[in-house]
């Protein structure tokens, strides 16, 4: 069956960097988009970035608070998607989830068919 396993989260000081990984298995993911979302306590799951598995097209949130700091990439041979996060801020603290969707609406969490268990990112001052 499809499995998405996130890793790379942890505690980091404000201004630091982290690289999250999402190891995908159980599917070819041809025609799928792999996306990163995050969810802070008491808030809805919000879109961060996505990448098309086949063509490598990248999609990013319009949220100005995140723009320019996060970069998504994939290693097709390793079936892994990455999220490089730089200049981290306190408000980036959240659980980060990896999802897979073939619906085309990459920014909509409800359109994703598969999710990982999430990885906690905590940014301290």
Order of alpha helices (4+ residues) and beta strands (2+ residues): beta-beta-beta-beta-beta-beta-beta-beta-beta-beta-beta
